[in-house]
Amino acid sequence: MGYVTRFEVMKVFIDKYEVHQVGASYHTEWWIPSEELEELNSNIVGKIEVIGEYR
């Protein structure tokens, strides 16, 4: 099972990372190193939404 989530992150944090295309032109993501996940979590603004579910 997999999920697609959406959430907002503080610009000052996310601007340190490049956007990567991972399929079609509209499939993009930021690659955050695992050792920086705690910092990412502390920069999330608002709620995390599940927008897709795959079984």
C-alpha positions as CSV (number, residue, x, y, z in Angstrom):
1,M,0.0,0.0,0.0
2,G,1.2,3.5,-0.7
3,Y,0.0,7.0,-0.1
4,V,0.5,10.4,-1.8
5,T,0.6,13.3,0.7
6,R,0.5,17.1,0.3
7,F,1.8,19.6,2.8
8,E,3.4,23.0,3.0
9,V,7.0,23.6,4.1
10,M,8.7,26.9,5.1
11,K,10.3,28.5,2.1
12,V,13.5,29.3,3.9
13,F,14.0,25.5,4.4
14,I,12.9,24.1,1.1
15,D,14.8,26.7,-1.0
16,K,18.0,24.8,-0.1
17,Y,16.9,21.8,-2.3
18,E,16.5,21.3,-6.0
19,V,13.2,20.1,-7.5
20,H,13.6,16.8,-9.4
21,Q,11.4,15.6,-12.2
22,V,10.5,11.9,-11.5
23,G,8.3,11.0,-14.4
24,A,6.0,13.3,-16.4
25,S,6.7,17.0,-16.3
26,Y,4.1,17.4,-13.5
27,H,5.7,14.7,-11.3
28,T,8.2,16.6,-9.3
29,E,9.6,16.2,-5.8
30,W,12.3,17.5,-3.5
31,W,14.9,15.0,-2.4
32,I,15.6,15.7,1.3
33,P,18.5,13.6,2.9
34,S,17.3,11.3,5.6
35,E,19.6,12.9,8.2
36,E,17.6,16.2,7.6
37,L,14.1,14.7,8.1
38,E,13.8,16.1,11.7
39,E,14.5,19.6,10.4
40,L,12.0,19.0,7.5
41,N,9.4,17.9,10.1
42,S,9.9,21.1,12.1
43,N,9.4,23.2,9.0
44,I,6.0,21.7,8.0
45,V,3.3,24.3,8.1
46,G,-0.3,23.2,8.8
47,K,-1.8,19.8,8.2
48,I,-0.5,16.9,6.1
49,E,-3.2,15.7,3.7
50,V,-3.5,12.3,2.1
51,I,-4.5,13.0,-1.5
52,G,-4.1,9.5,-3.0
53,E,-4.0,5.9,-1.8
54,Y,-2.7,2.9,-3.8
55,R,-3.3,-0.8,-2.8
